[in-house]
Amino acid sequence: MITKIFLIIVIVLLMGAATYSYFVYSAIPAEPKLSGKIYRQNIQVGNLDRNYLSYIPRKLSSGPGIIFAMHGTGMNAIRMRQWSGYELDKLADQYGFIVVYPNGYKGNWNDLRTNSPFEAKKENIDDVGFIESMVNRFGKEQHIDTQKVFIFGFSNGGQVAIRLALEKPKLVNAICAISANLPTPETFSFTGKGPASRVMLVTGTKDGINPYLGGPVTLFGMKKVGTAISAKATAEYFVERNAMNSSPENKIFPSQKADDPTSVELQRWTSSGKPAVELVTIVGGGHVIPQQKFRFPRLMGKTTGNFNAPLEAIRFFGLTESL
């Protein structure tokens, strides 16, 4: 009897390990050789001591730009670097801008969803002030061009990027929000008017957390964290807010691998000849940051090999001029 119970326990443990290995585990890519250093710093925002990582290349462009890379729910600055494949750091080396990885309050951000269950929302944490304080610091210490402030946000980080695009368009030039649609009107706290920052949206049609077509936003179907409109309606909201009436340019990205089941479609609305709103649809893509170095856990859906979000984001931002 004891032997049979022991055998059952072993089988259950092995099955659990196999399930974890297949659906949850993903190998972290090796950290690349970079010209500069990673700095760990703190800054006082109101009565809170906030912290962040920053990457400053050895050689910066004159009046460098700065990207704030905002992590998703339950993540942190370190994981954001890893799960974006260290791509922003490598691009910073190539093009001479600064990358900052802020840490959210208890792993989350205070976005525009009135029904968000996270502590950052419940305690009304001043995440907008956090970004403003860091912009001021880097303006004084690294002489950044304050017209070149950008947000690259994933999931909950994408939601706070959207908040900054709406509330602080004079502070933030443009954002890239990945796996983040606008909340439905009854759960949307923003009531302002006028133009927003330029906006790039990247969303997968098979996103199991942030639904491409809109609906309940859940953590793997277990915990509701909001209600969203569709990705297309989100893009159209920003097109209307920025008073653009032109029809979008449509583009299909070429497939990089014959066996990649995903495809990539782009809709781009321009203003004064420059991209102002972009909707990148990853057909078959999941709740992931599309890039080439890190495969997200299978639980989060497919990571396309046909689109590099960090690279396309800095192109959208206008940071790809050579040093």
Secondary structure, DSSP 4 states (H G I P E B T S, - for coil): -HHHHHHHHHHHHHHHHHHHHHHT--PPPPPPP-SSEEEEEEEEETTEEEEEEEEE-SSPPSS--EEEEE--TT--HHHHHHHTTTHHHHHHHHHT-EEEEEPPBTTB---SBTT--SHHHHTT--HHHHHHHHHHHHHHHH---TT-EEEEEETHHHHHHHHHHHH-TTT-SEEEEES-PPBPGGGB-----S---EEEEEEETT-SSS-TT-EEEESTTSSEEEEE--HHHHHHHHHHHTT--SPPEEEEEPPS-TT---EEEEEEEEETTEEEEEEEEEETB-SS---SS-PPPGGG-B--SS--HHHHHHHHHT-----
